[in-house]
Amino acid sequence: MKQPPRGRNFFFGPGPTNIPDSVLAAIAHATIDFNDADFLALYESCVAGLKRMLGTTQHIFLYTASGHGAWEATFANLCAPGDRILMVESGYFSDSWAKMARRFGLVAETLAADWRCGADFDALRRMLAADTGKKFHALCIVHNETSTGVRLPLEEARRLLDETGHAALLFADTISSFGSMECQMDGWGIDALVGGSQKGLMLPTGMSFTAVSEKAMAVHAAAGLPRYYFDWTEMLTRRQKSFCGTLPVALFFGLKEALRLIEEEGLDAVFARHRRLGEGVRRAVRHWSGNAGPELFCTDPARASDSVTAILMPDGHDAEAIRHTALRRFNVALGTGLGPLRGKVFRIGHLGDLNEPMVLGALGAVEMSLAINGVPHSPGGIDAAMAWFADGIDPPVPGAA
Ligand SMILES: *Cc1c(COP(=O)(O)O)cnc(C)c1O
């Protein structure tokens, strides 16, 4: 029987994520007309903030939809039936995005990969170089594969396209990376960057977007897939130059506050915090793995994600049992294994509104759940994380000489 939960629920899914109290308070706002001048001013300041965060001065189209909607909008506005795209395999999300492409009549080729480390970029270079007819219309990459905790070197993709003289558009899913890890739209030459509200932006689910380069906008005019709800040309005729139908007004009150929090902390400090928290989780898992225990799913430390860690159970032990115990006994919500990883992997999301004691709480609940379920592990992962978090210099006391 589930015990009535007491204390705060510790939410450690990799999306949606924790919503800061001040963002929750900001969302609790009476409805206003989205054609009202006050709303337009709020809207414009939010779009400007998002663009600063993404490092872009180009276009952005927003939708009342979750991230899947932005995936769909990107294909619908930039592709024609029969276009060939190259999907760089990373895991469940790259597979799903390729599946969507095929449903739209695109020819999706895949650069196959071991999910534990993601695609080999030397193989990507060879594949682009071998495409001498330059038939790939777009190269699609999931920057941070949320199902596996593997981050791909998105910044390399532009270099490979340029070096091989390939004109393919670069589509990037940055849904679980932007706002948690470095991600530069213009600096990295991304043509269509897909993001959503409920991960690093710390908002409820319900809004997503595509940031679009000038080069891609030129392609848009001739892209022949049918579209209506997501049609950018229609959107450009609206005052907000985005959205079809009703705007999620409440989310903009939240977005303004979320952007304020991020800019107050500083984007680089936000990235450094994610790196520090992610490394603490990884140190705990590496410690547990000592006694034939659970291990990091990501086998390439250079590609370890700073927003989510997937943890692979020892053979014969069910990851869902750990999730179940953590939630029922300790009110800690962990992420499930997706697709073929169900039961084999659980995930700790460490993105958004988090600090060290919150992460230690989750790690403590996981370690207790391993013990309760008789899963072999080397006890003391939480100490390894504490040692890492306690290392370093205290911030200066304000006003002290
Ligand atoms: C969450 C996520 C998605 C899907 O977004 P929804 O908002 O759930 O539709 C797609 N790609 C990645 C990498 C994600 O993390």
The ligand as a Tripos MOL2 file, in Angstrom:
@<TRIPOS>MOLECULE
LIG
   15    15     1     0     0
SMALL
NO_CHARGES

@<TRIPOS>ATOM
      1 C1         11.4700   15.4320  -23.7640 C.3       1 LIG1
      2 C2         12.1310   15.2640  -25.0650 C.ar      1 LIG1
      3 C3         11.4130   15.2270  -26.2740 C.ar      1 LIG1
      4 C4          9.9230   15.1930  -26.3340 C.3       1 LIG1
      5 O1          9.3490   16.3360  -25.8830 O.3       1 LIG1
      6 P1          7.8300   16.3510  -25.3670 P.3       1 LIG1
      7 O2          7.7610   17.7270  -24.7810 O.co2     1 LIG1
      8 O3          7.7090   15.2660  -24.3480 O.co2     1 LIG1
      9 O4          6.9460   16.1580  -26.5240 O.co2     1 LIG1
     10 C5         12.1200   15.1400  -27.4440 C.ar      1 LIG1
     11 N1         13.4600   15.0890  -27.4600 N.ar      1 LIG1
     12 C6         14.1820   15.1010  -26.3280 C.ar      1 LIG1
     13 C7         15.6670   15.0240  -26.4020 C.3       1 LIG1
     14 C8         13.5470   15.1860  -25.1020 C.ar      1 LIG1
     15 O5         14.2710   15.1870  -23.9700 O.3       1 LIG1
@<TRIPOS>BOND
     1     1     2 1
     2     2     3 ar
     3     2    14 ar
     4     3     4 1
     5     3    10 ar
     6     4     5 1
     7     5     6 1
     8     6     7 2
     9     6     8 1
    10     6     9 1
    11    10    11 ar
    12    11    12 ar
    13    12    13 1
    14    12    14 ar
    15    14    15 1
@<TRIPOS>SUBSTRUCTURE
     1 LIG1         1 GROUP 0 **** ****
